[in-house]
Amino acid sequence: QVQLVESGGGLVQAGGSLRLSCTASGRTVSYDMGWFRQAPGKEREFVAAIAWYSVNTYYANSVKGRFTISRDNARNTVYLQMNSLKPEDTAVYYCAGKLASLKEYTYWGQGTQVTVSS
């Protein structure tokens, strides 16, 4: 099975930036990839996604204009560049992947903590 590992989380002040990385142990060139997050006491929510062919990206309204998702298929890695971070962005961020033909994400990373201080 495809194994996803996130990295790049940490503590940052409001207005700062972080870049999350997600690397797959198996090839995911034909996979749609996404980022989700779960804040304390909240349900998991969608953050961003990128199609396997890379040119199409999607963002939650809460992060649109601040976050950028990208992928490097040669390195089997997807990134989430997070700028202008807000305290409400604090959450565990999860990388997810699925075959482009599937509706639901089937592979998930272990999560990386992002904490934004005010």
N, C-alpha and C positions, 0 to 999 in steps of 0.2 A: 504494500500500500504506500501511497504518497505520504511522507512525513514532512510537516511544516514546522519551522522553528523561527520564532520572532526574536528580534533583538533591537536595541536602541532606545528602550524606555528609560525613564529616569525622572529626576526632579528638576523642574524649570520654573522660573518666575513668569508671571503673567506678561504677555507680550513677547515672550521668547519663542524659540523654535526647537524642534526635535525632528529627526528623521528615523522612522522605524524601517526595519528591514525584515523580510520574510524569505527564507531560503528553503527550497524543497529538496528532499533527498532523492526524489524521483523526478523524471522529466515532466514538466507541466506546460509545455509549449501550447498544447491544445486546450488548456484549462482557462476558464474565467476565474479571476482572482478578486478577492475582496477583503476589506477591513471592517471589523465590527468592534464595538466596545461595550463594556458593561460597568457602570458606575455603582458605587455602594448603594444598596437598596433599590436599584433600578433594574429594569429589564434590559436584556441585550438589544442594542440598536445598530442598525446599518450605518456605516460611515462613508465608505467609498468602494467602488468596484471598477475593474478594468477588464475589457474583453480580451479573449485570447489573441486577437489580431491587433490589439494594443491601441488602435486609434479611437475607440469609443470608451469614454469614461463617464462615471455617474457618481454623484455626491449627495449626501444628505444636506438639506437646506441649512442645517446648523453649522456646517463646516465649509460650505461652498464659498469660494473666494479666499479661503485660508489654507485649506489642505490640498495637496496634489498627489494623486496616485500615479505610479509609473511602474514599468516592468522592464527587466533585461532578461529576455528569454535565453540568451547565450549563457548567462550566469545563473539561470533558474531562480531568479530573485524578483520579488515585488517590493516596492518602496511606498512609504507614506510620508511625504514631507509635510510637516505641520508647522505653520507659521501663525503669528499673532495668537498664541495660545491663551485660553481663558481658564479660570478655575473650574468652570463647568465642563471642560474637556477632560478633567481628571477621571480616569477609568482604567480598567484593564483592557488592553487592545489585543484583539485576536485576528490573526490572518486566516483566511479560508479559501478553499479552492473547490472547483467542480468542473467536470467535463462540460464543455460549451453546450452540449445537447441536453443537459439536465437542468431542472428547474431549481433544485435545492442544492446548497453547498454540502459536500460530503466529507471534506477533509478540513481539519482544524488544527491550528497550532496551540501551544500551551499558554499563550498570552504573555504580554509584557506590560508592566505597570507604568503608567504615565501619571505623574502628579504635578499639577500646576498650582503654585502658591500665589496668593494675592499680595 
